[in-house]
Amino acid sequence: MIKPHHVALTVNDIQESTKWYSDKLGFQTKHNYDKNGMQIALLELNGFRIELFHFPNNTKPLHEEDKNLMDSLHIIGTKHLCLEVDNLDDTIKELGKKGVEFSTETDTVSFGGKYIFIKDCNGILIELYQK
């Protein structure tokens, strides 16, 4: 049996990123540790895990083209993280109050549902999707 376990993201600052995912999206820190010169945090929300990596002396910035949704879709590799929400409109209001940066307007998908993109404190794109 194969099932998803986690998504890994490299971030600018492990403490700032851990706080952002906790305060803005409700993730809880399950584990923090250092290994091979990296700081690592494992976060979880409703059974979904994100593993954050930070290289204190050698983290490289996100390329500008990876910060823009349409530009990044032309580059091979992972594009964004998608989180499903029960009510997109309520989530948008709540995140707006928390100062979250929105990257797109709400839109619909051909297979049903609607979505919006936000950016985390590192500029990483996150899609919020409602069926």
N, CA, C and O atoms as a GROMACS GRO file, in nm:
protein
  524
    1MET      N    1   0.084  -0.119   0.000
    1MET     CA    2   0.000   0.000   0.000
    1MET      C    3   0.089   0.125   0.000
    1MET      O    4   0.187   0.132   0.074
    2ILE      N    5   0.054   0.220  -0.082
    2ILE     CA    6   0.124   0.348  -0.088
    2ILE      C    7   0.026   0.456  -0.047
    2ILE      O    8  -0.088   0.460  -0.094
    3LYS      N    9   0.070   0.545   0.041
    3LYS     CA   10  -0.012   0.658   0.081
    3LYS      C   11   0.077   0.777   0.110
    3LYS      O   12   0.194   0.758   0.146
    4PRO      N   13   0.026   0.899   0.096
    4PRO     CA   14   0.109   1.017   0.121
    4PRO      C   15   0.149   1.027   0.267
    4PRO      O   16   0.072   0.990   0.356
    5HIS      N   17   0.270   1.077   0.293
    5HIS     CA   18   0.317   1.096   0.429
    5HIS      C   19   0.344   1.243   0.460
    5HIS      O   20   0.294   1.294   0.560
    6HIS      N   21   0.423   1.313   0.375
    6HIS     CA   22   0.452   1.454   0.399
    6HIS      C   23   0.503   1.522   0.273
    6HIS      O   24   0.536   1.456   0.174
    7VAL      N   25   0.507   1.653   0.279
    7VAL     CA   26   0.568   1.737   0.177
    7VAL      C   27   0.682   1.810   0.246
    7VAL      O   28   0.668   1.853   0.360
    8ALA      N   29   0.796   1.824   0.179
    8ALA     CA   30   0.912   1.893   0.237
    8ALA      C   31   0.933   2.027   0.168
    8ALA      O   32   0.924   2.037   0.045
    9LEU      N   33   0.960   2.130   0.248
    9LEU     CA   34   0.985   2.264   0.198
    9LEU      C   35   1.112   2.318   0.262
    9LEU      O   36   1.132   2.304   0.382
   10THR      N   37   1.198   2.381   0.182
   10THR     CA   38   1.314   2.450   0.237
   10THR      C   39   1.274   2.595   0.261
   10THR      O   40   1.214   2.658   0.174
   11VAL      N   41   1.307   2.647   0.378
   11VAL     CA   42   1.261   2.779   0.420
   11VAL      C   43   1.377   2.868   0.462
   11VAL      O   44   1.487   2.821   0.491
   12ASN      N   45   1.350   3.000   0.466
   12ASN     CA   46   1.451   3.098   0.504
   12ASN      C   47   1.487   3.093   0.652
   12ASN      O   48   1.604   3.106   0.688
   13ASP      N   49   1.388   3.073   0.737
   13ASP     CA   50   1.406   3.080   0.882
   13ASP      C   51   1.310   2.978   0.944
   13ASP      O   52   1.188   2.991   0.931
   14ILE      N   53   1.364   2.879   1.011
   14ILE     CA   54   1.281   2.769   1.064
   14ILE      C   55   1.181   2.818   1.168
   14ILE      O   56   1.066   2.774   1.168
   15GLN      N   57   1.223   2.909   1.257
   15GLN     CA   58   1.132   2.958   1.360
   15GLN      C   59   1.021   3.044   1.300
   15GLN      O   60   0.904   3.027   1.335
   16GLU      N   61   1.057   3.134   1.209
   16GLU     CA   62   0.957   3.219   1.145
   16GLU      C   63   0.856   3.135   1.066
   16GLU      O   64   0.736   3.160   1.071
   17SER      N   65   0.906   3.037   0.994
   17SER     CA   66   0.818   2.952   0.912
   17SER      C   67   0.729   2.864   0.997
   17SER      O   68   0.611   2.848   0.968
   18THR      N   69   0.785   2.806   1.103
   18THR     CA   70   0.705   2.725   1.195
   18THR      C   71   0.592   2.809   1.254
   18THR      O   72   0.478   2.763   1.263
   19LYS      N   73   0.625   2.930   1.295
   19LYS     CA   74   0.525   3.021   1.352
   19LYS      C   75   0.420   3.057   1.247
   19LYS      O   76   0.300   3.058   1.278
   20TRP      N   77   0.460   3.086   1.124
   20TRP     CA   78   0.366   3.123   1.017
   20TRP      C   79   0.267   3.009   0.993
   20TRP      O   80   0.146   3.033   0.990
   21TYR      N   81   0.316   2.887   0.975
   21TYR     CA   82   0.227   2.774   0.947
   21TYR      C   83   0.136   2.744   1.066
   21TYR      O   84   0.024   2.697   1.048
   22SER      N   85   0.184   2.769   1.186
   22SER     CA   86   0.102   2.750   1.306
   22SER      C   87  -0.003   2.860   1.319
   22SER      O   88  -0.122   2.832   1.332
   23ASP      N   89   0.041   2.986   1.316
   23ASP     CA   90  -0.049   3.100   1.338
   23ASP      C   91  -0.149   3.119   1.224
   23ASP      O   92  -0.266   3.148   1.249
   24LYS      N   93  -0.105   3.104   1.101
   24LYS     CA   94  -0.191   3.133   0.986
   24LYS      C   95  -0.280   3.016   0.946
   24LYS      O   96  -0.396   3.035   0.911
   25LEU      N   97  -0.224   2.894   0.950
   25LEU     CA   98  -0.298   2.778   0.898
   25LEU      C   99  -0.335   2.674   1.003
   25LEU      O  100  -0.413   2.584   0.975
   26GLY      N  101  -0.281   2.685   1.123
   26GLY     CA  102  -0.320   2.594   1.230
   26GLY      C  103  -0.237   2.468   1.244
   26GLY      O  104  -0.277   2.377   1.317
   27PHE      N  105  -0.122   2.458   1.175
   27PHE     CA  106  -0.036   2.341   1.189
   27PHE      C  107   0.023   2.337   1.330
   27PHE      O  108   0.045   2.441   1.392
   28GLN      N  109   0.049   2.216   1.378
   28GLN     CA  110   0.113   2.198   1.508
   28GLN      C  111   0.251   2.135   1.486
   28GLN      O  112   0.267   2.046   1.403
   29THR      N  113   0.349   2.183   1.561
   29THR     CA  114   0.483   2.127   1.553
   29THR      C  115   0.486   1.993   1.625
   29THR      O  116   0.450   1.984   1.743
   30LYS      N  117   0.528   1.890   1.555
   30LYS     CA  118   0.536   1.756   1.612
   30LYS      C  119   0.679   1.720   1.652
   30LYS      O  120   0.699   1.642   1.745
   31HIS      N  121   0.778   1.777   1.582
   31HIS     CA  122   0.915   1.740   1.610
   31HIS      C  123   1.010   1.845   1.554
   31HIS      O  124   0.988   1.893   1.442
   32ASN      N  125   1.113   1.881   1.628
   32ASN     CA  126   1.222   1.969   1.584
   32ASN      C  127   1.353   1.896   1.607
   32ASN      O  128   1.371   1.833   1.710
   33TYR      N  129   1.444   1.905   1.511
   33TYR     CA  130   1.576   1.846   1.532
   33TYR      C  131   1.675   1.903   1.431
   33TYR      O  132   1.638   1.964   1.332
   34ASP      N  133   1.802   1.880   1.460
   34ASP     CA  134   1.912   1.920   1.370
   34ASP      C  135   1.975   1.792   1.316
   34ASP      O  136   1.990   1.693   1.387
   35LYS      N  137   2.012   1.797   1.187
   35LYS     CA  138   2.077   1.681   1.126
   35LYS      C  139   2.158   1.727   1.005
   35LYS      O  140   2.107   1.802   0.921
   36ASN      N  141   2.282   1.684   0.997
   36ASN     CA  142   2.368   1.715   0.882
   36ASN      C  143   2.371   1.864   0.849
   36ASN      O  144   2.367   1.901   0.732
   37GLY      N  145   2.377   1.947   0.951
   37GLY     CA  146   2.384   2.092   0.928
   37GLY      C  147   2.251   2.157   0.896
   37GLY      O  148   2.247   2.276   0.863
   38MET      N  149   2.143   2.082   0.905
   38MET     CA  150   2.008   2.135   0.878
   38MET      C  151   1.930   2.148   1.008
   38MET      O  152   1.950   2.071   1.102
   39GLN      N  153   1.842   2.247   1.011
   39GLN     CA  154   1.739   2.253   1.115
   39GLN      C  155   1.613   2.198   1.048
   39GLN      O  156   1.582   2.236   0.935
   40ILE      N  157   1.541   2.111   1.117
   40ILE     CA  158   1.424   2.045   1.060
   40ILE      C  159   1.308   2.054   1.157
   40ILE      O  160   1.325   2.034   1.278
   41ALA      N  161   1.190   2.083   1.104
   41ALA     CA  162   1.068   2.083   1.185
   41ALA      C  163   0.962   2.002   1.110
   41ALA      O  164   0.943   2.020   0.990
   42LEU      N  165   0.894   1.915   1.182
   42LEU     CA  166   0.783   1.838   1.125
   42LEU      C  167   0.654   1.895   1.182
   42LEU      O  168   0.634   1.894   1.304
   43LEU      N  169   0.567   1.944   1.095
   43LEU     CA  170   0.440   2.005   1.133
   43LEU      C  171   0.327   1.916   1.085
   43LEU      O  172   0.342   1.841   0.988
   44GLU      N  173   0.211   1.924   1.154
   44GLU     CA  174   0.097   1.841   1.114
   44GLU      C  175  -0.033   1.917   1.134
   44GLU      O  176  -0.050   1.993   1.229
   45LEU      N  177  -0.126   1.894   1.041
   45LEU     CA  178  -0.261   1.949   1.048
   45LEU      C  179  -0.356   1.844   0.992
   45LEU      O  180  -0.348   1.809   0.874
   46ASN      N  181  -0.446   1.794   1.075
   46ASN     CA  182  -0.546   1.696   1.033
   46ASN      C  183  -0.484   1.577   0.959
   46ASN      O  184  -0.538   1.531   0.858
   47GLY      N  185  -0.372   1.528   1.008
   47GLY     CA  186  -0.307   1.412   0.948
   47GLY      C  187  -0.215   1.444   0.832
   47GLY      O  188  -0.147   1.354   0.783
   48PHE      N  189  -0.211   1.567   0.786
   48PHE     CA  190  -0.123   1.608   0.677
   48PHE      C  191   0.004   1.670   0.737
   48PHE      O  192  -0.004   1.755   0.825
   49ARG      N  193   0.119   1.627   0.689
   49ARG     CA  194   0.246   1.672   0.745
   49ARG      C  195   0.326   1.756   0.645
   49ARG      O  196   0.326   1.730   0.525
   50ILE      N  197   0.394   1.856   0.700
   50ILE     CA  198   0.491   1.935   0.624
   50ILE      C  199   0.622   1.926   0.700
   50ILE      O  200   0.627   1.947   0.822
   51GLU      N  201   0.728   1.895   0.628
   51GLU     CA  202   0.862   1.892   0.687
   51GLU      C  203   0.936   2.016   0.637
   51GLU      O  204   0.953   2.033   0.516
   52LEU      N  205   0.979   2.101   0.728
   52LEU     CA  206   1.050   2.223   0.694
   52LEU      C  207   1.199   2.201   0.712
   52LEU      O  208   1.243   2.150   0.815
   53PHE      N  209   1.278   2.241   0.613
   53PHE     CA  210   1.424   2.234   0.619
   53PHE      C  211   1.480   2.376   0.618
   53PHE      O  212   1.430   2.463   0.547
   54HIS      N  213   1.584   2.397   0.697
   54HIS     CA  214   1.658   2.523   0.692
   54HIS      C  215   1.806   2.493   0.706
   54HIS      O  216   1.848   2.420   0.796
   55PHE      N  217   1.885   2.549   0.617
   55PHE     CA  218   2.029   2.536   0.620
   55PHE      C  219   2.085   2.668   0.670
   55PHE      O  220   2.098   2.762   0.591
   56PRO      N  221   2.119   2.680   0.799
   56PRO     CA  222   2.157   2.810   0.856
   56PRO      C  223   2.266   2.884   0.781
   56PRO      O  224   2.265   3.007   0.777
   57ASN      N  225   2.359   2.812   0.721
   57ASN     CA  226   2.470   2.879   0.653
   57ASN      C  227   2.464   2.870   0.502
   57ASN      O  228   2.555   2.918   0.434
   58ASN      N  229   2.359   2.810   0.447
   58ASN     CA  230   2.360   2.788   0.303
   58ASN      C  231   2.222   2.776   0.241
   58ASN      O  232   2.207   2.704   0.142
   59THR      N  233   2.119   2.841   0.294
   59THR     CA  234   1.988   2.838   0.230
   59THR      C  235   1.990   2.934   0.113
   59THR      O  236   2.033   3.049   0.126
   60LYS      N  237   1.943   2.888  -0.001
   60LYS     CA  238   1.941   2.970  -0.122
   60LYS      C  239   1.801   3.024  -0.144
   60LYS      O  240   1.703   2.955  -0.114
   61PRO      N  241   1.788   3.147  -0.197
   61PRO     CA  242   1.656   3.208  -0.213
   61PRO      C  243   1.572   3.141  -0.322
   61PRO      O  244   1.624   3.079  -0.414
   62LEU      N  245   1.441   3.158  -0.308
   62LEU     CA  246   1.346   3.112  -0.409
   62LEU      C  247   1.364   3.200  -0.533
   62LEU      O  248   1.369   3.323  -0.521
   63HIS      N  249   1.374   3.140  -0.650
   63HIS     CA  250   1.387   3.218  -0.774
   63HIS      C  251   1.259   3.298  -0.797
   63HIS      O  252   1.150   3.252  -0.767
   64GLU      N  253   1.274   3.416  -0.850
   64GLU     CA  254   1.158   3.504  -0.874
   64GLU      C  255   1.051   3.435  -0.957
   64GLU      O  256   0.932   3.452  -0.930
   65GLU      N  257   1.090   3.357  -1.059
   65GLU     CA  258   0.991   3.291  -1.144
   65GLU      C  259   0.912   3.184  -1.068
   65GLU      O  260   0.802   3.149  -1.109
   66ASP      N  261   0.968   3.133  -0.959
   66ASP     CA  262   0.897   3.034  -0.879
   66ASP      C  263   0.796   3.098  -0.784
   66ASP      O  264   0.713   3.029  -0.726
   67LYS      N  265   0.802   3.231  -0.768
   67LYS     CA  266   0.710   3.301  -0.680
   67LYS      C  267   0.581   3.340  -0.752
   67LYS      O  268   0.481   3.371  -0.687
   68ASN      N  269   0.583   3.337  -0.886
   68ASN     CA  270   0.467   3.375  -0.965
   68ASN      C  271   0.404   3.249  -1.023
   68ASN      O  272   0.470   3.172  -1.092
   69LEU      N  273   0.275   3.229  -0.995
   69LEU     CA  274   0.207   3.106  -1.034
   69LEU      C  275   0.221   3.076  -1.183
   69LEU      O  276   0.266   2.967  -1.219
   70MET      N  277   0.184   3.168  -1.268
   70MET     CA  278   0.185   3.139  -1.412
   70MET      C  279   0.326   3.119  -1.466
   70MET      O  280   0.346   3.034  -1.553
   71ASP      N  281   0.424   3.194  -1.417
   71ASP     CA  282   0.562   3.175  -1.462
   71ASP      C  283   0.615   3.040  -1.415
   71ASP      O  284   0.684   2.971  -1.490
   72SER      N  285   0.583   3.001  -1.291
   72SER     CA  286   0.639   2.878  -1.236
   72SER      C  287   0.581   2.753  -1.302
   72SER      O  288   0.646   2.648  -1.302
   73LEU      N  289   0.461   2.762  -1.359
   73LEU     CA  290   0.401   2.644  -1.423
   73LEU      C  291   0.481   2.598  -1.544
   73LEU      O  292   0.466   2.484  -1.587
   74HIS      N  293   0.566   2.685  -1.600
   74HIS     CA  294   0.646   2.651  -1.717
   74HIS      C  295   0.778   2.583  -1.680
   74HIS      O  296   0.853   2.542  -1.768
   75ILE      N  297   0.806   2.572  -1.551
   75ILE     CA  298   0.933   2.516  -1.504
   75ILE      C  299   0.907   2.376  -1.447
   75ILE      O  300   0.813   2.358  -1.369
   76ILE      N  301   0.989   2.279  -1.486
   76ILE     CA  302   0.974   2.143  -1.437
   76ILE      C  303   0.994   2.140  -1.286
   76ILE      O  304   1.086   2.205  -1.234
   77GLY      N  305   0.910   2.066  -1.216
   77GLY     CA  306   0.927   2.049  -1.071
   77GLY      C  307   0.798   2.075  -0.996
   77GLY      O  308   0.694   2.101  -1.057
   78THR      N  309   0.805   2.068  -0.865
   78THR     CA  310   0.690   2.091  -0.780
   78THR      C  311   0.649   2.238  -0.789
   78THR      O  312   0.734   2.326  -0.787
   79LYS      N  313   0.519   2.264  -0.799
   79LYS     CA  314   0.470   2.400  -0.821
   79LYS      C  315   0.411   2.465  -0.697
   79LYS      O  316   0.434   2.583  -0.671
   80HIS      N  317   0.335   2.389  -0.621
   80HIS     CA  318   0.270   2.446  -0.503
   80HIS      C  319   0.217   2.334  -0.414
   80HIS      O  320   0.214   2.217  -0.451
   81LEU      N  321   0.177   2.374  -0.296
   81LEU     CA  322   0.114   2.286  -0.199
   81LEU      C  323  -0.035   2.320  -0.202
   81LEU      O  324  -0.071   2.438  -0.202
   82CYS      N  325  -0.123   2.220  -0.203
   82CYS     CA  326  -0.267   2.244  -0.204
   82CYS      C  327  -0.329   2.191  -0.076
   82CYS      O  328  -0.307   2.076  -0.038
   83LEU      N  329  -0.406   2.276  -0.010
   83LEU     CA  330  -0.478   2.238   0.112
   83LEU      C  331  -0.628   2.254   0.087
   83LEU      O  332  -0.671   2.359   0.040
   84GLU      N  333  -0.706   2.152   0.117
   84GLU     CA  334  -0.851   2.158   0.099
   84GLU      C  335  -0.914   2.223   0.222
   84GLU      O  336  -0.878   2.192   0.336
   85VAL      N  337  -1.008   2.312   0.198
   85VAL     CA  338  -1.081   2.381   0.305
   85VAL      C  339  -1.230   2.354   0.290
   85VAL      O  340  -1.278   2.325   0.181
   86ASP      N  341  -1.303   2.364   0.401
   86ASP     CA  342  -1.448   2.341   0.398
   86ASP      C  343  -1.522   2.458   0.334
   86ASP      O  344  -1.616   2.438   0.257
   87ASN      N  345  -1.479   2.581   0.366
   87ASN     CA  346  -1.547   2.700   0.316
   87ASN      C  347  -1.442   2.802   0.276
   87ASN      O  348  -1.381   2.867   0.362
   88LEU      N  349  -1.420   2.816   0.146
   88LEU     CA  350  -1.314   2.904   0.095
   88LEU      C  351  -1.338   3.050   0.132
   88LEU      O  352  -1.245   3.119   0.171
   89ASP      N  353  -1.461   3.097   0.120
   89ASP     CA  354  -1.490   3.237   0.150
   89ASP      C  355  -1.459   3.270   0.296
   89ASP      O  356  -1.399   3.374   0.325
   90ASP      N  357  -1.498   3.182   0.388
   90ASP     CA  358  -1.468   3.204   0.530
   90ASP      C  359  -1.317   3.198   0.556
   90ASP      O  360  -1.264   3.276   0.635
   91THR      N  361  -1.250   3.106   0.489
   91THR     CA  362  -1.105   3.093   0.505
   91THR      C  363  -1.034   3.217   0.455
   91THR      O  364  -0.938   3.264   0.518
   92ILE      N  365  -1.079   3.272   0.343
   92ILE     CA  366  -1.019   3.394   0.288
   92ILE      C  367  -1.035   3.509   0.387
   92ILE      O  368  -0.940   3.584   0.411
   93LYS      N  369  -1.154   3.524   0.444
   93LYS     CA  370  -1.178   3.630   0.542
   93LYS      C  371  -1.087   3.615   0.663
   93LYS      O  372  -1.026   3.712   0.708
   94GLU      N  373  -1.077   3.492   0.714
   94GLU     CA  374  -0.995   3.465   0.832
   94GLU      C  375  -0.847   3.492   0.805
   94GLU      O  376  -0.779   3.555   0.886
   95LEU      N  377  -0.798   3.446   0.691
   95LEU     CA  378  -0.657   3.467   0.657
   95LEU      C  379  -0.627   3.613   0.626
   95LEU      O  380  -0.518   3.662   0.656
   96GLY      N  381  -0.723   3.682   0.567
   96GLY     CA  382  -0.706   3.826   0.543
   96GLY      C  383  -0.685   3.902   0.672
   96GLY      O  384  -0.602   3.992   0.679
   97LYS      N  385  -0.760   3.865   0.775
   97LYS     CA  386  -0.744   3.928   0.906
   97LYS      C  387  -0.607   3.899   0.967
   97LYS      O  388  -0.557   3.978   1.047
   98LYS      N  389  -0.548   3.787   0.928
   98LYS     CA  390  -0.416   3.747   0.980
   98LYS      C  391  -0.302   3.803   0.895
   98LYS      O  392  -0.185   3.775   0.923
   99GLY      N  393  -0.335   3.880   0.792
   99GLY     CA  394  -0.232   3.942   0.709
   99GLY      C  395  -0.168   3.853   0.606
   99GLY      O  396  -0.057   3.881   0.561
  100VAL      N  397  -0.235   3.745   0.568
  100VAL     CA  398  -0.180   3.654   0.467
  100VAL      C  399  -0.184   3.721   0.330
  100VAL      O  400  -0.279   3.790   0.296
  101GLU      N  401  -0.076   3.700   0.252
  101GLU     CA  402  -0.066   3.757   0.117
  101GLU      C  403  -0.136   3.666   0.017
  101GLU      O  404  -0.104   3.548   0.006
  102PHE      N  405  -0.234   3.721  -0.057
  102PHE     CA  406  -0.305   3.647  -0.161
  102PHE      C  407  -0.237   3.672  -0.295
  102PHE      O  408  -0.204   3.786  -0.328
  103SER      N  409  -0.217   3.565  -0.373
  103SER     CA  410  -0.148   3.575  -0.501
  103SER      C  411  -0.241   3.579  -0.620
  103SER      O  412  -0.203   3.624  -0.728
  104THR      N  413  -0.365   3.532  -0.602
  104THR     CA  414  -0.463   3.531  -0.710
  104THR      C  415  -0.598   3.570  -0.653
  104THR      O  416  -0.616   3.582  -0.532
  105GLU      N  417  -0.690   3.589  -0.742
  105GLU     CA  418  -0.831   3.603  -0.705
  105GLU      C  419  -0.892   3.463  -0.698
  105GLU      O  420  -0.833   3.368  -0.750
  106THR      N  421  -1.007   3.450  -0.637
  106THR     CA  422  -1.078   3.321  -0.635
  106THR      C  423  -1.116   3.284  -0.778
  106THR      O  424  -1.158   3.369  -0.856
  107ASP      N  425  -1.100   3.157  -0.811
  107ASP     CA  426  -1.132   3.108  -0.945
  107ASP      C  427  -1.194   2.969  -0.930
  107ASP      O  428  -1.194   2.912  -0.821
  108THR      N  429  -1.246   2.914  -1.040
  108THR     CA  430  -1.306   2.782  -1.039
  108THR      C  431  -1.222   2.687  -1.124
  108THR      O  432  -1.142   2.730  -1.207
  109VAL      N  433  -1.240   2.557  -1.101
  109VAL     CA  434  -1.170   2.456  -1.180
  109VAL      C  435  -1.272   2.374  -1.257
  109VAL      O  436  -1.386   2.359  -1.215
  110SER      N  437  -1.230   2.321  -1.371
  110SER     CA  438  -1.322   2.250  -1.460
  110SER      C  439  -1.376   2.120  -1.398
  110SER      O  440  -1.485   2.076  -1.434
  111PHE      N  441  -1.302   2.060  -1.306
  111PHE     CA  442  -1.348   1.936  -1.244
  111PHE      C  443  -1.433   1.961  -1.120
  111PHE      O  444  -1.473   1.866  -1.052
  112GLY      N  445  -1.462   2.087  -1.092
  112GLY     CA  446  -1.549   2.123  -0.981
  112GLY      C  447  -1.472   2.184  -0.866
  112GLY      O  448  -1.362   2.141  -0.832
  113GLY      N  449  -1.531   2.284  -0.807
  113GLY     CA  450  -1.470   2.349  -0.693
  113GLY      C  451  -1.412   2.485  -0.729
  113GLY      O  452  -1.416   2.530  -0.844
  114LYS      N  453  -1.358   2.550  -0.625
  114LYS     CA  454  -1.296   2.680  -0.644
  114LYS      C  455  -1.170   2.688  -0.560
  114LYS      O  456  -1.149   2.609  -0.468
  115TYR      N  457  -1.085   2.786  -0.594
  115TYR     CA  458  -0.955   2.794  -0.529
  115TYR      C  459  -0.904   2.938  -0.527
  115TYR      O  460  -0.955   3.026  -0.596
  116ILE      N  461  -0.801   2.957  -0.446
  116ILE     CA  462  -0.726   3.082  -0.442
  116ILE      C  463  -0.584   3.044  -0.401
  116ILE      O  464  -0.564   2.943  -0.333
  117PHE      N  465  -0.485   3.124  -0.441
  117PHE     CA  466  -0.347   3.100  -0.402
  117PHE      C  467  -0.302   3.206  -0.302
  117PHE      O  468  -0.334   3.324  -0.315
  118ILE      N  469  -0.225   3.160  -0.203
  118ILE     CA  470  -0.162   3.248  -0.106
  118ILE      C  471  -0.011   3.220  -0.111
  118ILE      O  472   0.033   3.124  -0.173
  119LYS      N  473   0.066   3.307  -0.043
  119LYS     CA  474   0.210   3.284  -0.028
  119LYS      C  475   0.242   3.276   0.119
  119LYS      O  476   0.188   3.351   0.201
  120ASP      N  477   0.332   3.183   0.153
  120ASP     CA  478   0.377   3.177   0.292
  120ASP      C  479   0.484   3.285   0.313
  120ASP      O  480   0.509   3.365   0.223
  121CYS      N  481   0.545   3.289   0.429
  121CYS     CA  482   0.643   3.392   0.462
  121CYS      C  483   0.772   3.379   0.383
  121CYS      O  484   0.859   3.467   0.391
  122ASN      N  485   0.788   3.271   0.306
  122ASN     CA  486   0.904   3.250   0.220
  122ASN      C  487   0.874   3.279   0.074
  122ASN      O  488   0.965   3.275  -0.010
  123GLY      N  489   0.748   3.308   0.041
  123GLY     CA  490   0.707   3.326  -0.097
  123GLY      C  491   0.662   3.196  -0.163
  123GLY      O  492   0.637   3.195  -0.283
  124ILE      N  493   0.652   3.087  -0.087
  124ILE     CA  494   0.608   2.958  -0.142
  124ILE      C  495   0.458   2.962  -0.166
  124ILE      O  496   0.381   3.003  -0.079
  125LEU      N  497   0.416   2.920  -0.285
  125LEU     CA  498   0.275   2.922  -0.321
  125LEU      C  499   0.197   2.808  -0.254
  125LEU      O  500   0.243   2.693  -0.251
  126ILE      N  501   0.080   2.842  -0.201
  126ILE     CA  502  -0.010   2.745  -0.140
  126ILE      C  503  -0.148   2.768  -0.200
  126ILE      O  504  -0.200   2.879  -0.196
  127GLU      N  505  -0.206   2.661  -0.254
  127GLU     CA  506  -0.342   2.669  -0.308
  127GLU      C  507  -0.439   2.626  -0.197
  127GLU      O  508  -0.418   2.526  -0.130
  128LEU      N  509  -0.545   2.704  -0.181
  128LEU     CA  510  -0.655   2.669  -0.092
  128LEU      C  511  -0.771   2.630  -0.183
  128LEU      O  512  -0.813   2.710  -0.266
  129TYR      N  513  -0.823   2.508  -0.168
  129TYR     CA  514  -0.922   2.453  -0.259
  129TYR      C  515  -1.046   2.408  -0.181
  129TYR      O  516  -1.036   2.347  -0.075
  130GLN      N  517  -1.162   2.440  -0.237
  130GLN     CA  518  -1.290   2.394  -0.182
  130GLN      C  519  -1.362   2.316  -0.290
  130GLN      O  520  -1.375   2.364  -0.403
  131LYS      N  521  -1.410   2.194  -0.256
  131LYS     CA  522  -1.487   2.113  -0.352
  131LYS      C  523  -1.615   2.183  -0.390
  131LYS      O  524  -1.693   2.131  -0.470
   0.00000   0.00000   0.00000
